[in-house]
Amino acid sequence: MNLRRNFRHPARVVAILSLFFLFAASAHAQKKHPPAKPVDLNSATATELQQVPGIGPATAKAIIDFREKSGPFQRVEDILAIHGISKQTLERMRPYLTVKPPEIRPKTSN
């Protein structure tokens, strides 16, 4: 590709620069900043779950749907039941996930 020839055509310059900036913007938008502390699988919102590398909107929804249907997660490994999460994916996510024990409420006497 001869750059000197391309710069003689303003439309090509605009197209090339547009593609460059589009690529740069999409790369920046895809970068995630992992959560500072692990996210609890049993209480996290979809937005909180999406901070975890490897969890996008569809996976976050699947995690929430799973816990609503099947009850709370007992351990982080239970996330393997979610379609699309492999052992390799889990290992990448593990530092950012936790399962807190459920709160035990004292029984009130009548």
C-alpha beads as a LAMMPS data file, in Angstrom:
LAMMPS data file: protein, C-alpha beads

110 atoms
109 bonds

1 atom types
1 bond types

-500.0 500.0 xlo xhi
-500.0 500.0 ylo yhi
-500.0 500.0 zlo zhi

Masses

1 110.0

Atoms # bond

1 1 1 0.000 0.000 0.000
2 1 1 1.520 3.275 -1.059
3 1 1 0.767 5.810 1.689
4 1 1 1.844 8.798 -0.377
5 1 1 -0.729 7.901 -3.032
6 1 1 -3.465 7.428 -0.376
7 1 1 -2.824 10.825 1.200
8 1 1 -3.565 12.495 -2.137
9 1 1 -7.178 11.398 -1.772
10 1 1 -8.828 13.104 1.228
11 1 1 -11.675 10.582 1.311
12 1 1 -9.180 7.747 1.799
13 1 1 -7.410 9.652 4.559
14 1 1 -10.705 10.190 6.342
15 1 1 -11.642 6.526 5.921
16 1 1 -8.276 5.310 7.220
17 1 1 -8.379 7.650 10.214
18 1 1 -11.985 6.690 10.948
19 1 1 -11.084 3.011 10.996
20 1 1 -8.121 3.705 13.246
21 1 1 -10.193 5.655 15.769
22 1 1 -13.021 3.126 15.633
23 1 1 -10.584 0.313 16.389
24 1 1 -8.927 2.298 19.186
25 1 1 -12.284 3.164 20.766
26 1 1 -13.546 -0.416 20.646
27 1 1 -10.314 -1.735 22.148
28 1 1 -10.594 0.767 24.985
29 1 1 -14.269 -0.058 25.583
30 1 1 -13.495 -3.778 25.840
31 1 1 -10.876 -3.334 28.570
32 1 1 -12.168 -4.350 31.952
33 1 1 -10.898 -3.266 35.290
34 1 1 -11.252 -6.279 37.605
35 1 1 -12.990 -5.648 40.919
36 1 1 -10.781 -4.584 43.832
37 1 1 -12.248 -7.328 46.022
38 1 1 -13.938 -10.622 45.114
39 1 1 -17.561 -10.493 43.991
40 1 1 -20.056 -12.673 45.870
41 1 1 -21.859 -14.962 43.429
42 1 1 -24.943 -14.996 45.662
43 1 1 -25.484 -11.270 46.029
44 1 1 -23.766 -9.536 43.099
45 1 1 -25.777 -7.554 40.581
46 1 1 -25.321 -8.066 36.842
47 1 1 -23.155 -4.940 36.711
48 1 1 -20.916 -6.204 39.512
49 1 1 -20.579 -9.630 37.886
50 1 1 -19.581 -8.038 34.576
51 1 1 -16.524 -6.491 36.235
52 1 1 -15.065 -9.989 36.484
53 1 1 -12.873 -10.942 33.500
54 1 1 -14.710 -13.550 31.455
55 1 1 -18.208 -12.483 32.507
56 1 1 -20.224 -10.486 29.994
57 1 1 -23.898 -9.486 30.033
58 1 1 -25.209 -12.908 28.951
59 1 1 -23.131 -14.823 31.508
60 1 1 -24.063 -12.389 34.291
61 1 1 -27.743 -12.933 33.464
62 1 1 -27.221 -16.714 33.401
63 1 1 -25.575 -16.602 36.857
64 1 1 -28.429 -14.581 38.322
65 1 1 -31.073 -16.793 36.660
66 1 1 -29.300 -19.908 37.939
67 1 1 -29.156 -18.724 41.554
68 1 1 -32.801 -17.603 41.454
69 1 1 -33.902 -20.971 40.091
70 1 1 -31.536 -23.309 41.972
71 1 1 -30.791 -21.383 45.139
72 1 1 -27.537 -19.912 46.385
73 1 1 -24.170 -21.149 45.221
74 1 1 -22.455 -23.309 47.839
75 1 1 -18.940 -22.843 46.422
76 1 1 -17.295 -20.981 43.554
77 1 1 -16.909 -24.213 41.544
78 1 1 -20.707 -24.436 41.252
79 1 1 -20.445 -21.789 38.540
80 1 1 -19.298 -24.574 36.198
81 1 1 -23.001 -25.425 35.843
82 1 1 -23.409 -22.214 33.823
83 1 1 -23.300 -22.845 30.070
84 1 1 -20.098 -21.453 28.561
85 1 1 -17.988 -21.505 31.736
86 1 1 -15.224 -24.070 31.470
87 1 1 -12.648 -25.090 34.062
88 1 1 -10.111 -22.890 32.282
89 1 1 -12.479 -19.908 32.367
90 1 1 -13.213 -20.553 36.039
91 1 1 -9.507 -20.506 36.894
92 1 1 -9.170 -17.119 35.193
93 1 1 -12.182 -15.788 37.150
94 1 1 -11.502 -17.479 40.500
95 1 1 -9.448 -14.644 42.094
96 1 1 -12.398 -12.297 41.561
97 1 1 -15.195 -14.549 42.852
98 1 1 -16.324 -15.634 46.274
99 1 1 -19.296 -17.346 47.885
100 1 1 -20.130 -15.946 51.274
101 1 1 -21.923 -18.228 53.692
102 1 1 -25.626 -17.449 53.950
103 1 1 -26.709 -15.346 56.884
104 1 1 -28.223 -17.475 59.608
105 1 1 -31.079 -15.697 61.228
106 1 1 -31.878 -16.665 64.797
107 1 1 -35.204 -18.316 65.287
108 1 1 -37.635 -16.258 67.244
109 1 1 -39.588 -18.010 69.936
110 1 1 -43.359 -17.636 70.083

Bonds

1 1 1 2
2 1 2 3
3 1 3 4
4 1 4 5
5 1 5 6
6 1 6 7
7 1 7 8
8 1 8 9
9 1 9 10
10 1 10 11
11 1 11 12
12 1 12 13
13 1 13 14
14 1 14 15
15 1 15 16
16 1 16 17
17 1 17 18
18 1 18 19
19 1 19 20
20 1 20 21
21 1 21 22
22 1 22 23
23 1 23 24
24 1 24 25
25 1 25 26
26 1 26 27
27 1 27 28
28 1 28 29
29 1 29 30
30 1 30 31
31 1 31 32
32 1 32 33
33 1 33 34
34 1 34 35
35 1 35 36
36 1 36 37
37 1 37 38
38 1 38 39
39 1 39 40
40 1 40 41
41 1 41 42
42 1 42 43
43 1 43 44
44 1 44 45
45 1 45 46
46 1 46 47
47 1 47 48
48 1 48 49
49 1 49 50
50 1 50 51
51 1 51 52
52 1 52 53
53 1 53 54
54 1 54 55
55 1 55 56
56 1 56 57
57 1 57 58
58 1 58 59
59 1 59 60
60 1 60 61
61 1 61 62
62 1 62 63
63 1 63 64
64 1 64 65
65 1 65 66
66 1 66 67
67 1 67 68
68 1 68 69
69 1 69 70
70 1 70 71
71 1 71 72
72 1 72 73
73 1 73 74
74 1 74 75
75 1 75 76
76 1 76 77
77 1 77 78
78 1 78 79
79 1 79 80
80 1 80 81
81 1 81 82
82 1 82 83
83 1 83 84
84 1 84 85
85 1 85 86
86 1 86 87
87 1 87 88
88 1 88 89
89 1 89 90
90 1 90 91
91 1 91 92
92 1 92 93
93 1 93 94
94 1 94 95
95 1 95 96
96 1 96 97
97 1 97 98
98 1 98 99
99 1 99 100
100 1 100 101
101 1 101 102
102 1 102 103
103 1 103 104
104 1 104 105
105 1 105 106
106 1 106 107
107 1 107 108
108 1 108 109
109 1 109 110
